[in-house]
Each structure stands twice: as structure tokens, then as C-alpha cells.
Amino acid sequence: MQERRKAERIDSLNLVHITSHDTEGKVVQQGIGCTINISEKGILLETHFEIDPNDRQTVSIGLEEEIVEIRAPVIHLQRMDDGRFQMGLAFEDLDAATLETLRGFVRRFKAHAVEGP
């Protein structure tokens, strides 16, 4: 099967605060999840609650010493056997500073993985 992703993902556990907004912009849900992997294009997120893919999501992700806030619609959602949920989110409308923060995090993570602890 051919890889469809346009950006390399790294396996990284990062805390995420997710806020769901309805079509009128009203906050309908908030919660905490954890990334399974991350790239400059999106994340695979795990939560203990289901998110409505029709709502608009905003995620705040802790990347080392920085927190980035990004709009990220749900691309796919899967309920796991243990009741948790995994969802792929694609980042939207990244500004230059946020994109550079993501790229820098990925570069440093990969360099650390090659060098070792």
C-alpha cells in the first residue's frame, strides 16, 4: 500500500487540549487527549471521549516549552476495543510561526532519536 501522507510523522506523546465548536462557533465540548504521532500537517490523537467530526476542532498542543493552538478538523475517527477513541486531525491555516515551531519540534525530535538520550 502506498503512503498517502505528505509529511513525515514522528511517534511522540504530547498533551493536547481540544475544543469543539458547533457551526455557530459555540463551544460544545472540551477535553484532554494525547498525541500518538505528529507532523507539520496533522496529528493522530487519542482521547477517552468521542468527538463529533462535524464540529470544528481547535487543539492546543504542548511541544517542549511551547504551546501551539491550531484549527484541525477530524479526518477520521475510530473507536478502539478498550473504549478509547483515535482520530486523525489535519492542521488548517497554519501561520508561519506555528509552522516553524512544528518543523523545529520534528527536527529536534528526530535528531535526538538518532543521537540517543
C-alpha positions as CSV (number, residue, x, y, z in Angstrom):
1,M,0.0,0.0,0.0
2,Q,1.4,3.4,-1.0
3,E,1.9,6.0,1.7
4,R,-0.5,8.9,1.2
5,R,0.8,11.3,3.8
6,K,2.6,14.4,2.6
7,A,4.7,14.9,5.7
8,E,6.7,12.5,7.9
9,R,5.1,11.7,11.2
10,I,7.1,11.1,14.4
11,D,5.9,9.0,17.3
12,S,5.6,11.5,20.1
13,L,3.3,11.7,23.2
14,N,2.2,15.2,23.8
15,L,-0.7,16.5,25.8
16,V,-3.4,18.2,23.8
17,H,-6.4,20.3,24.9
18,I,-9.1,20.0,22.3
19,T,-12.1,22.4,22.0
20,S,-15.0,21.6,19.7
21,H,-17.2,24.3,18.3
22,D,-20.6,23.9,16.5
23,T,-21.4,25.6,13.2
24,E,-22.4,28.8,15.1
25,G,-19.0,28.9,16.8
26,K,-20.4,27.9,20.3
27,V,-18.1,25.7,22.4
28,V,-19.8,22.3,22.7
29,Q,-17.1,20.2,24.2
30,Q,-13.6,20.4,25.7
31,G,-11.2,17.8,26.9
32,I,-7.7,16.5,27.1
33,G,-6.1,13.9,24.8
34,C,-2.6,12.7,23.9
35,T,-0.9,12.6,20.5
36,I,0.2,9.3,19.2
37,N,2.1,10.8,16.4
38,I,2.6,14.3,14.9
39,S,3.8,16.0,11.8
40,E,3.7,19.5,10.4
41,K,0.4,18.6,8.7
42,G,-1.5,16.9,11.5
43,I,-1.8,14.6,14.4
44,L,-3.1,11.2,15.4
45,L,-4.9,11.9,18.7
46,E,-6.2,9.6,21.4
47,T,-9.0,10.5,23.8
48,H,-11.4,8.9,26.2
49,F,-14.3,10.7,24.6
50,E,-15.8,10.8,21.2
51,I,-15.6,14.0,19.1
52,D,-18.3,14.9,16.5
53,P,-16.4,15.1,13.2
54,N,-19.0,17.7,12.0
55,D,-17.8,20.2,14.7
56,R,-14.8,22.4,14.2
57,Q,-11.8,21.5,16.4
58,T,-9.1,23.7,17.9
59,V,-6.2,22.0,19.5
60,S,-3.6,23.4,21.9
61,I,-0.5,21.1,21.8
62,G,2.4,21.3,24.2
63,L,5.6,21.0,22.2
64,E,8.6,21.0,24.6
65,E,8.5,24.6,26.1
66,E,5.9,25.9,23.6
67,I,2.1,25.6,23.2
68,V,0.7,26.0,19.7
69,E,-3.0,26.5,19.0
70,I,-4.3,25.2,15.7
71,R,-7.6,24.6,13.9
72,A,-7.7,20.9,13.0
73,P,-10.8,19.1,11.6
74,V,-11.2,15.4,12.2
75,I,-10.3,13.4,9.1
76,H,-11.0,10.0,10.6
77,L,-12.3,8.6,13.8
78,Q,-12.1,5.1,15.3
79,R,-13.4,3.6,18.5
80,M,-10.9,1.3,20.0
81,D,-11.7,-2.1,21.7
82,D,-10.9,-0.6,25.1
83,G,-13.4,2.3,24.6
84,R,-10.8,5.0,23.8
85,F,-11.0,6.9,20.5
86,Q,-8.3,7.6,18.0
87,M,-8.7,10.3,15.5
88,G,-6.6,11.9,12.7
89,L,-6.7,15.7,12.6
90,A,-5.4,17.8,9.7
91,F,-4.0,21.2,10.6
92,E,-5.6,24.2,8.9
93,D,-4.5,27.7,8.3
94,L,-1.1,27.5,10.0
95,D,0.7,30.8,10.3
96,A,4.4,31.0,9.7
97,A,5.4,31.0,13.3
98,T,3.3,27.9,14.2
99,L,4.6,26.0,11.2
100,E,8.2,26.8,12.1
101,T,7.5,25.7,15.7
102,L,6.1,22.3,14.4
103,R,9.0,21.9,12.0
104,G,11.6,22.7,14.7
105,F,10.0,20.2,17.1
106,V,10.1,17.5,14.4
107,R,13.7,18.3,13.6
108,R,14.8,18.2,17.2
109,F,12.9,15.1,18.0
110,K,14.5,13.2,15.0
111,A,18.0,14.5,15.9
112,H,17.5,13.4,19.5
113,A,16.3,9.9,18.3
114,V,19.4,9.5,16.1
115,E,21.8,10.7,18.8
116,G,20.1,8.9,21.7
117,P,19.5,10.2,25.2
